[in-house]
Amino acid sequence: MTIKAINVRNQFKGVVREILEGAVVSEIEVQTASGIVTSVITTRSVRDLDLKVGSEVIAFVKSTEVSIAKL
């Protein structure tokens, strides 16, 4: 599946500003042109995506959920 195949209207390109890593979940702060978007995702996903401060990502916002995709 490509990023274009995901049906989410509110997509914000940005850069990871901070990662607060926990044992199970982590908080990811993404700096976008519209401001900071925060996502809580599994720590395993942080590792699988190889997210680091400075990584270029897209934050997908749907209702109260924010998903992350690495560019």
PQR file with spaces between the fields and no chain letter, atoms N, CA, C, O and H, PARSE charges and radii, in Angstrom:
ATOM       1  N    MET     1       0.846   -1.177    0.000 -0.4000 1.5000
ATOM       2  CA   MET     1       0.000    0.000    0.000 -0.0000 2.0000
ATOM       3  C    MET     1       0.890    1.237    0.000  0.5500 1.7000
ATOM       4  O    MET     1       1.871    1.315    0.740 -0.5500 1.4000
ATOM       5  N    THR     2       0.535    2.187   -0.830 -0.4000 1.5000
ATOM       6  CA   THR     2       1.285    3.437   -0.878 -0.0000 2.0000
ATOM       7  C    THR     2       0.586    4.488   -0.040  0.5500 1.7000
ATOM       8  O    THR     2      -0.581    4.331    0.320 -0.5500 1.4000
ATOM       9  H    THR     2      -0.262    2.123   -1.431  0.4000 1.0000
ATOM      10  N    ILE     3       1.297    5.558    0.269 -0.4000 1.5000
ATOM      11  CA   ILE     3       0.714    6.656    1.040 -0.0000 2.0000
ATOM      12  C    ILE     3      -0.469    7.253    0.290  0.5500 1.7000
ATOM      13  O    ILE     3      -1.455    7.646    0.914 -0.5500 1.4000
ATOM      14  H    ILE     3       2.244    5.686   -0.023  0.4000 1.0000
ATOM      15  N    LYS     4      -0.390    7.329   -1.042 -0.4000 1.5000
ATOM      16  CA   LYS     4      -1.485    7.890   -1.833 -0.0000 2.0000
ATOM      17  C    LYS     4      -2.753    7.051   -1.725  0.5500 1.7000
ATOM      18  O    LYS     4      -3.852    7.572   -1.917 -0.5500 1.4000
ATOM      19  H    LYS     4       0.412    7.010   -1.549  0.4000 1.0000
ATOM      20  N    ALA     5      -2.617    5.739   -1.416 -0.4000 1.5000
ATOM      21  CA   ALA     5      -3.775    4.851   -1.331 -0.0000 2.0000
ATOM      22  C    ALA     5      -4.538    5.015   -0.024  0.5500 1.7000
ATOM      23  O    ALA     5      -5.656    4.513    0.099 -0.5500 1.4000
ATOM      24  H    ALA     5      -1.725    5.316   -1.260  0.4000 1.0000
ATOM      25  N    ILE     6      -3.965    5.699    0.947 -0.4000 1.5000
ATOM      26  CA   ILE     6      -4.622    5.893    2.235 -0.0000 2.0000
ATOM      27  C    ILE     6      -5.649    7.010    2.096  0.5500 1.7000
ATOM      28  O    ILE     6      -5.327    8.107    1.639 -0.5500 1.4000
ATOM      29  H    ILE     6      -3.057    6.106    0.848  0.4000 1.0000
ATOM      30  N    ASN     7      -6.882    6.725    2.493 -0.4000 1.5000
ATOM      31  CA   ASN     7      -7.977    7.678    2.317 -0.0000 2.0000
ATOM      32  C    ASN     7      -8.151    8.534    3.563  0.5500 1.7000
ATOM      33  O    ASN     7      -9.073    8.319    4.349 -0.5500 1.4000
ATOM      34  H    ASN     7      -7.144    5.834    2.865  0.4000 1.0000
ATOM      35  N    VAL     8      -7.278    9.486    3.735 -0.4000 1.5000
ATOM      36  CA   VAL     8      -7.362   10.437    4.842 -0.0000 2.0000
ATOM      37  C    VAL     8      -7.166   11.821    4.250  0.5500 1.7000
ATOM      38  O    VAL     8      -6.184   12.073    3.551 -0.5500 1.4000
ATOM      39  H    VAL     8      -6.529    9.661    3.096  0.4000 1.0000
ATOM      40  N    ARG     9      -8.100   12.715    4.531 -0.4000 1.5000
ATOM      41  CA   ARG     9      -8.029   14.050    3.935 -0.0000 2.0000
ATOM      42  C    ARG     9      -7.012   14.954    4.610  0.5500 1.7000
ATOM      43  O    ARG     9      -6.346   15.743    3.940 -0.5500 1.4000
ATOM      44  H    ARG     9      -8.898   12.511    5.099  0.4000 1.0000
ATOM      45  N    ASN    10      -6.883   14.851    5.921 -0.4000 1.5000
ATOM      46  CA   ASN    10      -6.014   15.767    6.652 -0.0000 2.0000
ATOM      47  C    ASN    10      -4.621   15.161    6.813  0.5500 1.7000
ATOM      48  O    ASN    10      -4.358   14.420    7.761 -0.5500 1.4000
ATOM      49  H    ASN    10      -7.424   14.210    6.465  0.4000 1.0000
ATOM      50  N    GLN    11      -3.748   15.484    5.889 -0.4000 1.5000
ATOM      51  CA   GLN    11      -2.374   14.997    5.898 -0.0000 2.0000
ATOM      52  C    GLN    11      -1.438   16.192    6.029  0.5500 1.7000
ATOM      53  O    GLN    11      -1.579   17.181    5.310 -0.5500 1.4000
ATOM      54  H    GLN    11      -3.961   16.086    5.119  0.4000 1.0000
ATOM      55  N    PHE    12      -0.487   16.096    6.946 -0.4000 1.5000
ATOM      56  CA   PHE    12       0.439   17.194    7.204 -0.0000 2.0000
ATOM      57  C    PHE    12       1.869   16.690    7.086  0.5500 1.7000
ATOM      58  O    PHE    12       2.302   15.853    7.877 -0.5500 1.4000
ATOM      59  H    PHE    12      -0.373   15.292    7.530  0.4000 1.0000
ATOM      60  N    LYS    13       2.601   17.194    6.104 -0.4000 1.5000
ATOM      61  CA   LYS    13       4.012   16.855    5.955 -0.0000 2.0000
ATOM      62  C    LYS    13       4.793   17.634    7.001  0.5500 1.7000
ATOM      63  O    LYS    13       4.528   18.814    7.233 -0.5500 1.4000
ATOM      64  H    LYS    13       2.249   17.874    5.461  0.4000 1.0000
ATOM      65  N    GLY    14       5.756   16.972    7.632 -0.4000 1.5000
ATOM      66  CA   GLY    14       6.538   17.653    8.648 -0.0000 2.0000
ATOM      67  C    GLY    14       7.803   16.895    9.005  0.5500 1.7000
ATOM      68  O    GLY    14       8.194   15.934    8.343 -0.5500 1.4000
ATOM      69  H    GLY    14       5.971   16.014    7.444  0.4000 1.0000
ATOM      70  N    VAL    15       8.423   17.359   10.066 -0.4000 1.5000
ATOM      71  CA   VAL    15       9.677   16.790   10.558 -0.0000 2.0000
ATOM      72  C    VAL    15       9.504   16.438   12.030  0.5500 1.7000
ATOM      73  O    VAL    15       8.943   17.212   12.806 -0.5500 1.4000
ATOM      74  H    VAL    15       8.106   18.140   10.604  0.4000 1.0000
ATOM      75  N    VAL    16       9.998   15.251   12.403 -0.4000 1.5000
ATOM      76  CA   VAL    16       9.920   14.838   13.802 -0.0000 2.0000
ATOM      77  C    VAL    16      10.760   15.801   14.631  0.5500 1.7000
ATOM      78  O    VAL    16      11.949   15.992   14.375 -0.5500 1.4000
ATOM      79  H    VAL    16      10.454   14.622   11.773  0.4000 1.0000
ATOM      80  N    ARG    17      10.123   16.398   15.619 -0.4000 1.5000
ATOM      81  CA   ARG    17      10.776   17.383   16.481 -0.0000 2.0000
ATOM      82  C    ARG    17      11.240   16.756   17.794  0.5500 1.7000
ATOM      83  O    ARG    17      12.295   17.110   18.321 -0.5500 1.4000
ATOM      84  H    ARG    17       9.157   16.242   15.827  0.4000 1.0000
ATOM      85  N    GLU    18      10.436   15.812   18.323 -0.4000 1.5000
ATOM      86  CA   GLU    18      10.779   15.182   19.598 -0.0000 2.0000
ATOM      87  C    GLU    18      10.121   13.812   19.671  0.5500 1.7000
ATOM      88  O    GLU    18       9.015   13.614   19.168 -0.5500 1.4000
ATOM      89  H    GLU    18       9.579   15.525   17.895  0.4000 1.0000
ATOM      90  N    ILE    19      10.818   12.862   20.307 -0.4000 1.5000
ATOM      91  CA   ILE    19      10.272   11.528   20.561 -0.0000 2.0000
ATOM      92  C    ILE    19      10.422   11.243   22.051  0.5500 1.7000
ATOM      93  O    ILE    19      11.529   11.227   22.588 -0.5500 1.4000
ATOM      94  H    ILE    19      11.717   13.023   20.716  0.4000 1.0000
ATOM      95  N    LEU    20       9.280   11.017   22.710 -0.4000 1.5000
ATOM      96  CA   LEU    20       9.289   10.617   24.116 -0.0000 2.0000
ATOM      97  C    LEU    20       8.948    9.138   24.141  0.5500 1.7000
ATOM      98  O    LEU    20       7.779    8.758   24.075 -0.5500 1.4000
ATOM      99  H    LEU    20       8.380   11.030   22.274  0.4000 1.0000
ATOM     100  N    GLU    21       9.989    8.297   24.239 -0.4000 1.5000
ATOM     101  CA   GLU    21       9.820    6.854   24.102 -0.0000 2.0000
ATOM     102  C    GLU    21       9.490    6.197   25.433  0.5500 1.7000
ATOM     103  O    GLU    21      10.167    6.414   26.438 -0.5500 1.4000
ATOM     104  H    GLU    21      10.938    8.606   24.293  0.4000 1.0000
ATOM     105  N    GLY    22       8.432    5.388   25.417 -0.4000 1.5000
ATOM     106  CA   GLY    22       8.051    4.606   26.583 -0.0000 2.0000
ATOM     107  C    GLY    22       8.244    3.131   26.302  0.5500 1.7000
ATOM     108  O    GLY    22       8.658    2.755   25.205 -0.5500 1.4000
ATOM     109  H    GLY    22       7.882    5.212   24.600  0.4000 1.0000
ATOM     110  N    ALA    23       7.947    2.290   27.287 -0.4000 1.5000
ATOM     111  CA   ALA    23       8.124    0.851   27.122 -0.0000 2.0000
ATOM     112  C    ALA    23       7.182    0.288   26.057  0.5500 1.7000
ATOM     113  O    ALA    23       7.573   -0.588   25.286 -0.5500 1.4000
ATOM     114  H    ALA    23       7.611    2.596   28.177  0.4000 1.0000
ATOM     115  N    VAL    24       5.961    0.778   26.011 -0.4000 1.5000
ATOM     116  CA   VAL    24       4.958    0.247   25.084 -0.0000 2.0000
ATOM     117  C    VAL    24       4.536    1.272   24.035  0.5500 1.7000
ATOM     118  O    VAL    24       4.430    0.935   22.856 -0.5500 1.4000
ATOM     119  H    VAL    24       5.643    1.490   26.637  0.4000 1.0000
ATOM     120  N    VAL    25       4.293    2.517   24.443 -0.4000 1.5000
ATOM     121  CA   VAL    25       3.889    3.566   23.512 -0.0000 2.0000
ATOM     122  C    VAL    25       4.854    4.738   23.596  0.5500 1.7000
ATOM     123  O    VAL    25       5.521    4.949   24.609 -0.5500 1.4000
ATOM     124  H    VAL    25       4.379    2.791   25.400  0.4000 1.0000
ATOM     125  N    SER    26       4.909    5.491   22.507 -0.4000 1.5000
ATOM     126  CA   SER    26       5.784    6.660   22.434 -0.0000 2.0000
ATOM     127  C    SER    26       5.002    7.847   21.901  0.5500 1.7000
ATOM     128  O    SER    26       4.051    7.685   21.135 -0.5500 1.4000
ATOM     129  H    SER    26       4.367    5.319   21.684  0.4000 1.0000
ATOM     130  N    GLU    27       5.408    9.039   22.311 -0.4000 1.5000
ATOM     131  CA   GLU    27       4.792   10.282   21.858 -0.0000 2.0000
ATOM     132  C    GLU    27       5.722   10.915   20.830  0.5500 1.7000
ATOM     133  O    GLU    27       6.907   11.123   21.090 -0.5500 1.4000
ATOM     134  H    GLU    27       6.180    9.171   22.933  0.4000 1.0000
ATOM     135  N    ILE    28       5.170   11.216   19.667 -0.4000 1.5000
ATOM     136  CA   ILE    28       5.945   11.794   18.577 -0.0000 2.0000
ATOM     137  C    ILE    28       5.429   13.203   18.310  0.5500 1.7000
ATOM     138  O    ILE    28       4.243   13.380   18.031 -0.5500 1.4000
ATOM     139  H    ILE    28       4.207   11.047   19.456  0.4000 1.0000
ATOM     140  N    GLU    29       6.294   14.202   18.392 -0.4000 1.5000
ATOM     141  CA   GLU    29       5.939   15.579   18.043 -0.0000 2.0000
ATOM     142  C    GLU    29       6.457   15.862   16.642  0.5500 1.7000
ATOM     143  O    GLU    29       7.639   15.683   16.350 -0.5500 1.4000
ATOM     144  H    GLU    29       7.257   14.058   18.620  0.4000 1.0000
ATOM     145  N    VAL    30       5.539   16.311   15.774 -0.4000 1.5000
ATOM     146  CA   VAL    30       5.890   16.606   14.388 -0.0000 2.0000
ATOM     147  C    VAL    30       5.666   18.093   14.135  0.5500 1.7000
ATOM     148  O    VAL    30       4.573   18.612   14.360 -0.5500 1.4000
ATOM     149  H    VAL    30       4.578   16.456   16.011  0.4000 1.0000
ATOM     150  N    GLN    31       6.696   18.764   13.673 -0.4000 1.5000
ATOM     151  CA   GLN    31       6.591   20.175   13.306 -0.0000 2.0000
ATOM     152  C    GLN    31       6.104   20.245   11.873  0.5500 1.7000
ATOM     153  O    GLN    31       6.771   19.755   10.962 -0.5500 1.4000
ATOM     154  H    GLN    31       7.584   18.343   13.490  0.4000 1.0000
ATOM     155  N    THR    32       4.931   20.861   11.666 -0.4000 1.5000
ATOM     156  CA   THR    32       4.372   21.031   10.324 -0.0000 2.0000
ATOM     157  C    THR    32       4.248   22.516   10.028  0.5500 1.7000
ATOM     158  O    THR    32       4.463   23.351   10.907 -0.5500 1.4000
ATOM     159  H    THR    32       4.389   21.260   12.406  0.4000 1.0000
ATOM     160  N    ALA    33       3.907   22.840    8.807 -0.4000 1.5000
ATOM     161  CA   ALA    33       3.691   24.241    8.436 -0.0000 2.0000
ATOM     162  C    ALA    33       2.510   24.830    9.194  0.5500 1.7000
ATOM     163  O    ALA    33       2.434   26.045    9.382 -0.5500 1.4000
ATOM     164  H    ALA    33       3.733   22.162    8.093  0.4000 1.0000
ATOM     165  N    SER    34       1.582   23.969    9.634 -0.4000 1.5000
ATOM     166  CA   SER    34       0.398   24.422   10.378 -0.0000 2.0000
ATOM     167  C    SER    34       0.606   24.438   11.882  0.5500 1.7000
ATOM     168  O    SER    34      -0.282   24.868   12.618 -0.5500 1.4000
ATOM     169  H    SER    34       1.644   22.982    9.482  0.4000 1.0000
ATOM     170  N    GLY    35       1.742   23.985   12.350 -0.4000 1.5000
ATOM     171  CA   GLY    35       2.028   23.913   13.784 -0.0000 2.0000
ATOM     172  C    GLY    35       2.456   22.507   14.170  0.5500 1.7000
ATOM     173  O    GLY    35       2.761   21.676   13.316 -0.5500 1.4000
ATOM     174  H    GLY    35       2.464   23.636   11.752  0.4000 1.0000
ATOM     175  N    ILE    36       2.474   22.259   15.468 -0.4000 1.5000
ATOM     176  CA   ILE    36       2.917   20.967   15.979 -0.0000 2.0000
ATOM     177  C    ILE    36       1.741   19.998   16.041  0.5500 1.7000
ATOM     178  O    ILE    36       0.665   20.331   16.537 -0.5500 1.4000
ATOM     179  H    ILE    36       2.226   22.934   16.162  0.4000 1.0000
ATOM     180  N    VAL    37       1.973   18.781   15.522 -0.4000 1.5000
ATOM     181  CA   VAL    37       1.010   17.692   15.616 -0.0000 2.0000
ATOM     182  C    VAL    37       1.655   16.616   16.469  0.5500 1.7000
ATOM     183  O    VAL    37       2.812   16.259   16.247 -0.5500 1.4000
ATOM     184  H    VAL    37       2.847   18.510   15.120  0.4000 1.0000
ATOM     185  N    THR    38       0.918   16.093   17.450 -0.4000 1.5000
ATOM     186  CA   THR    38       1.446   15.059   18.335 -0.0000 2.0000
ATOM     187  C    THR    38       0.703   13.756   18.099  0.5500 1.7000
ATOM     188  O    THR    38      -0.524   13.735   18.004 -0.5500 1.4000
ATOM     189  H    THR    38      -0.022   16.383   17.631  0.4000 1.0000
ATOM     190  N    SER    39       1.461   12.668   18.004 -0.4000 1.5000
ATOM     191  CA   SER    39       0.894   11.344   17.809 -0.0000 2.0000
ATOM     192  C    SER    39       1.414   10.410   18.891  0.5500 1.7000
ATOM     193  O    SER    39       2.578   10.493   19.283 -0.5500 1.4000
ATOM     194  H    SER    39       2.458   12.685   18.081  0.4000 1.0000
ATOM     195  N    VAL    40       0.555    9.526   19.372 -0.4000 1.5000
ATOM     196  CA   VAL    40       0.968    8.466   20.289 -0.0000 2.0000
ATOM     197  C    VAL    40       0.861    7.161   19.517  0.5500 1.7000
ATOM     198  O    VAL    40      -0.232    6.742   19.136 -0.5500 1.4000
ATOM     199  H    VAL    40      -0.391    9.459   19.054  0.4000 1.0000
ATOM     200  N    ILE    41       2.012    6.516   19.287 -0.4000 1.5000
ATOM     201  CA   ILE    41       2.062    5.255   18.548 -0.0000 2.0000
ATOM     202  C    ILE    41       2.870    4.250   19.349  0.5500 1.7000
ATOM     203  O    ILE    41       3.537    4.612   20.317 -0.5500 1.4000
ATOM     204  H    ILE    41       2.900    6.857   19.596  0.4000 1.0000
ATOM     205  N    THR    42       2.810    2.997   18.950 -0.4000 1.5000
ATOM     206  CA   THR    42       3.569    1.987   19.680 -0.0000 2.0000
ATOM     207  C    THR    42       5.064    2.237   19.506  0.5500 1.7000
ATOM     208  O    THR    42       5.511    2.728   18.470 -0.5500 1.4000
ATOM     209  H    THR    42       2.268    2.702   18.163  0.4000 1.0000
ATOM     210  N    THR    43       5.815    1.895   20.525 -0.4000 1.5000
ATOM     211  CA   THR    43       7.267    2.033   20.474 -0.0000 2.0000
ATOM     212  C    THR    43       7.834    1.102   19.402  0.5500 1.7000
ATOM     213  O    THR    43       8.834    1.423   18.759 -0.5500 1.4000
ATOM     214  H    THR    43       5.452    1.496   21.367  0.4000 1.0000
ATOM     215  N    ARG    44       7.195   -0.042   19.214 -0.4000 1.5000
ATOM     216  CA   ARG    44       7.617   -0.958   18.146 -0.0000 2.0000
ATOM     217  C    ARG    44       7.504   -0.275   16.783  0.5500 1.7000
ATOM     218  O    ARG    44       8.382   -0.440   15.936 -0.5500 1.4000
ATOM     219  H    ARG    44       6.382   -0.303   19.735  0.4000 1.0000
ATOM     220  N    SER    45       6.428    0.493   16.562 -0.4000 1.5000
ATOM     221  CA   SER    45       6.272    1.218   15.293 -0.0000 2.0000
ATOM     222  C    SER    45       7.357    2.266   15.117  0.5500 1.7000
ATOM     223  O    SER    45       7.843    2.477   14.006 -0.5500 1.4000
ATOM     224  H    SER    45       5.714    0.627   17.249  0.4000 1.0000
ATOM     225  N    VAL    46       7.739    2.926   16.204 -0.4000 1.5000
ATOM     226  CA   VAL    46       8.833    3.912   16.133 -0.0000 2.0000
ATOM     227  C    VAL    46      10.096    3.227   15.630  0.5500 1.7000
ATOM     228  O    VAL    46      10.806    3.766   14.781 -0.5500 1.4000
ATOM     229  H    VAL    46       7.344    2.755   17.106  0.4000 1.0000
ATOM     230  N    ARG    47      10.373    2.042   16.155 -0.4000 1.5000
ATOM     231  CA   ARG    47      11.575    1.295   15.740 -0.0000 2.0000
ATOM     232  C    ARG    47      11.440    0.773   14.315  0.5500 1.7000
ATOM     233  O    ARG    47      12.381    0.869   13.527 -0.5500 1.4000
ATOM     234  H    ARG    47       9.796    1.604   16.845  0.4000 1.0000
ATOM     235  N    ASP    48      10.258    0.212   13.972 -0.4000 1.5000
ATOM     236  CA   ASP    48      10.042   -0.332   12.627 -0.0000 2.0000
ATOM     237  C    ASP    48      10.165    0.749   11.557  0.5500 1.7000
ATOM     238  O    ASP    48      10.687    0.492   10.472 -0.5500 1.4000
ATOM     239  H    ASP    48       9.493    0.133   14.611  0.4000 1.0000
ATOM     240  N    LEU    49       9.681    1.971   11.859 -0.4000 1.5000
ATOM     241  CA   LEU    49       9.778    3.094   10.922 -0.0000 2.0000
ATOM     242  C    LEU    49      11.140    3.785   10.989  0.5500 1.7000
ATOM     243  O    LEU    49      11.444    4.658   10.176 -0.5500 1.4000
ATOM     244  H    LEU    49       9.257    2.180   12.740  0.4000 1.0000
ATOM     245  N    ASP    50      11.959    3.379   11.974 -0.4000 1.5000
ATOM     246  CA   ASP    50      13.275    3.993   12.196 -0.0000 2.0000
ATOM     247  C    ASP    50      13.149    5.506   12.353  0.5500 1.7000
ATOM     248  O    ASP    50      13.920    6.277   11.781 -0.5500 1.4000
ATOM     249  H    ASP    50      11.711    2.670   12.634  0.4000 1.0000
ATOM     250  N    LEU    51      12.136    5.914   13.159 -0.4000 1.5000
ATOM     251  CA   LEU    51      11.910    7.341   13.394 -0.0000 2.0000
ATOM     252  C    LEU    51      12.976    7.916   14.306  0.5500 1.7000
ATOM     253  O    LEU    51      13.344    7.313   15.314 -0.5500 1.4000
ATOM     254  H    LEU    51      11.510    5.288   13.624  0.4000 1.0000
ATOM     255  N    LYS    52      13.457    9.073   13.944 -0.4000 1.5000
ATOM     256  CA   LYS    52      14.442    9.804   14.740 -0.0000 2.0000
ATOM     257  C    LYS    52      14.098   11.290   14.642  0.5500 1.7000
ATOM     258  O    LYS    52      13.385   11.706   13.729 -0.5500 1.4000
ATOM     259  H    LYS    52      13.157    9.562   13.126  0.4000 1.0000
ATOM     260  N    VAL    53      14.597   12.075   15.567 -0.4000 1.5000
ATOM     261  CA   VAL    53      14.432   13.521   15.464 -0.0000 2.0000
ATOM     262  C    VAL    53      15.039   13.939   14.130  0.5500 1.7000
ATOM     263  O    VAL    53      16.174   13.580   13.816 -0.5500 1.4000
ATOM     264  H    VAL    53      15.177   11.737   16.308  0.4000 1.0000
ATOM     265  N    GLY    54      14.276   14.699   13.348 -0.4000 1.5000
ATOM     266  CA   GLY    54      14.729   15.145   12.034 -0.0000 2.0000
ATOM     267  C    GLY    54      14.169   14.318   10.884  0.5500 1.7000
ATOM     268  O    GLY    54      14.305   14.710    9.725 -0.5500 1.4000
ATOM     269  H    GLY    54      13.354   14.990   13.603  0.4000 1.0000
ATOM     270  N    SER    55      13.534   13.169   11.183 -0.4000 1.5000
ATOM     271  CA   SER    55      12.932   12.354   10.114 -0.0000 2.0000
ATOM     272  C    SER    55      11.789   13.109    9.460  0.5500 1.7000
ATOM     273  O    SER    55      10.985   13.740   10.146 -0.5500 1.4000
ATOM     274  H    SER    55      13.423   12.850   12.124  0.4000 1.0000
ATOM     275  N    GLU    56      11.711   13.049    8.129 -0.4000 1.5000
ATOM     276  CA   GLU    56      10.586   13.632    7.404 -0.0000 2.0000
ATOM     277  C    GLU    56       9.442   12.625    7.423  0.5500 1.7000
ATOM     278  O    GLU    56       9.627   11.455    7.088 -0.5500 1.4000
ATOM     279  H    GLU    56      12.364   12.536    7.571  0.4000 1.0000
ATOM     280  N    VAL    57       8.256   13.092    7.819 -0.4000 1.5000
ATOM     281  CA   VAL    57       7.102   12.215    7.957 -0.0000 2.0000
ATOM     282  C    VAL    57       5.845   12.913    7.450  0.5500 1.7000
ATOM     283  O    VAL    57       5.856   14.108    7.155 -0.5500 1.4000
ATOM     284  H    VAL    57       8.106   14.043    8.091  0.4000 1.0000
ATOM     285  N    ILE    58       4.773   12.151    7.354 -0.4000 1.5000
ATOM     286  CA   ILE    58       3.443   12.695    7.132 -0.0000 2.0000
ATOM     287  C    ILE    58       2.595   12.291    8.312  0.5500 1.7000
ATOM     288  O    ILE    58       2.557   11.117    8.680 -0.5500 1.4000
ATOM     289  H    ILE    58       4.764   11.180    7.594  0.4000 1.0000
ATOM     290  N    ALA    59       1.916   13.247    8.909 -0.4000 1.5000
ATOM     291  CA   ALA    59       0.971   12.977    9.996 -0.0000 2.0000
ATOM     292  C    ALA    59      -0.417   12.921    9.381  0.5500 1.7000
ATOM     293  O    ALA    59      -0.861   13.872    8.739 -0.5500 1.4000
ATOM     294  H    ALA    59       1.947   14.201    8.610  0.4000 1.0000
ATOM     295  N    PHE    60      -1.099   11.796    9.583 -0.4000 1.5000
ATOM     296  CA   PHE    60      -2.463   11.610    9.087 -0.0000 2.0000
ATOM     297  C    PHE    60      -3.413   11.818   10.255  0.5500 1.7000
ATOM     298  O    PHE    60      -3.334   11.099   11.251 -0.5500 1.4000
ATOM     299  H    PHE    60      -0.737   11.024   10.105  0.4000 1.0000
ATOM     300  N    VAL    61      -4.302   12.781   10.146 -0.4000 1.5000
ATOM     301  CA   VAL    61      -5.217   13.102   11.247 -0.0000 2.0000
ATOM     302  C    VAL    61      -6.628   12.692   10.839  0.5500 1.7000
ATOM     303  O    VAL    61      -7.136   13.126    9.805 -0.5500 1.4000
ATOM     304  H    VAL    61      -4.366   13.364    9.336  0.4000 1.0000
ATOM     305  N    LYS    62      -7.257   11.849   11.665 -0.4000 1.5000
ATOM     306  CA   LYS    62      -8.639   11.442   11.440 -0.0000 2.0000
ATOM     307  C    LYS    62      -9.318   11.390   12.799  0.5500 1.7000
ATOM     308  O    LYS    62      -8.989   10.551   13.638 -0.5500 1.4000
ATOM     309  H    LYS    62      -6.844   11.497   12.505  0.4000 1.0000
ATOM     310  N    SER    63     -10.262   12.285   13.008 -0.4000 1.5000
ATOM     311  CA   SER    63     -10.984   12.391   14.284 -0.0000 2.0000
ATOM     312  C    SER    63      -9.979   12.637   15.396  0.5500 1.7000
ATOM     313  O    SER    63      -9.321   13.677   15.399 -0.5500 1.4000
ATOM     314  H    SER    63     -10.529   12.966   12.327  0.4000 1.0000
ATOM     315  N    THR    64      -9.840   11.717   16.337 -0.4000 1.5000
ATOM     316  CA   THR    64      -8.891   11.891   17.448 -0.0000 2.0000
ATOM     317  C    THR    64      -7.628   11.075   17.251  0.5500 1.7000
ATOM     318  O    THR    64      -6.812   10.978   18.167 -0.5500 1.4000
ATOM     319  H    THR    64     -10.375   10.872   16.334  0.4000 1.0000
ATOM     320  N    GLU    65      -7.448   10.487   16.083 -0.4000 1.5000
ATOM     321  CA   GLU    65      -6.301    9.624   15.817 -0.0000 2.0000
ATOM     322  C    GLU    65      -5.309   10.312   14.907  0.5500 1.7000
ATOM     323  O    GLU    65      -5.692   10.940   13.920 -0.5500 1.4000
ATOM     324  H    GLU    65      -8.111   10.565   15.338  0.4000 1.0000
ATOM     325  N    VAL    66      -4.008   10.193   15.242 -0.4000 1.5000
ATOM     326  CA   VAL    66      -2.951   10.735   14.398 -0.0000 2.0000
ATOM     327  C    VAL    66      -2.008    9.577   14.073  0.5500 1.7000
ATOM     328  O    VAL    66      -1.398    9.003   14.975 -0.5500 1.4000
ATOM     329  H    VAL    66      -3.697    9.682   16.044  0.4000 1.0000
ATOM     330  N    SER    67      -1.889    9.238   12.806 -0.4000 1.5000
ATOM     331  CA   SER    67      -0.990    8.182   12.357 -0.0000 2.0000
ATOM     332  C    SER    67       0.248    8.820   11.727  0.5500 1.7000
ATOM     333  O    SER    67       0.208    9.974   11.300 -0.5500 1.4000
ATOM     334  H    SER    67      -2.385    9.704   12.074  0.4000 1.0000
ATOM     335  N    ILE    68       1.350    8.061   11.671 -0.4000 1.5000
ATOM     336  CA   ILE    68       2.616    8.579   11.151 -0.0000 2.0000
ATOM     337  C    ILE    68       3.114    7.684   10.025  0.5500 1.7000
ATOM     338  O    ILE    68       3.046    6.459   10.133 -0.5500 1.4000
ATOM     339  H    ILE    68       1.382    7.124   12.018  0.4000 1.0000
ATOM     340  N    ALA    69       3.613    8.279    8.948 -0.4000 1.5000
ATOM     341  CA   ALA    69       4.284    7.557    7.860 -0.0000 2.0000
ATOM     342  C    ALA    69       5.599    8.255    7.598  0.5500 1.7000
ATOM     343  O    ALA    69       5.647    9.480    7.490 -0.5500 1.4000
ATOM     344  H    ALA    69       3.669    9.274    8.861  0.4000 1.0000
ATOM     345  N    LYS    70       6.675    7.478    7.494 -0.4000 1.5000
ATOM     346  CA   LYS    70       7.981    8.065    7.218 -0.0000 2.0000
ATOM     347  C    LYS    70       8.151    8.260    5.716  0.5500 1.7000
ATOM     348  O    LYS    70       7.778    7.393    4.925 -0.5500 1.4000
ATOM     349  H    LYS    70       6.637    6.482    7.581  0.4000 1.0000
ATOM     350  N    LEU    71       8.711    9.393    5.328 -0.4000 1.5000
ATOM     351  CA   LEU    71       8.955    9.687    3.903 -0.0000 2.0000
ATOM     352  C    LEU    71      10.302    9.159    3.482  0.5500 1.7000
ATOM     353  O    LEU    71      10.688    9.307    2.323 -0.5500 1.4000
ATOM     354  H    LEU    71       9.014   10.097    5.970  0.4000 1.0000
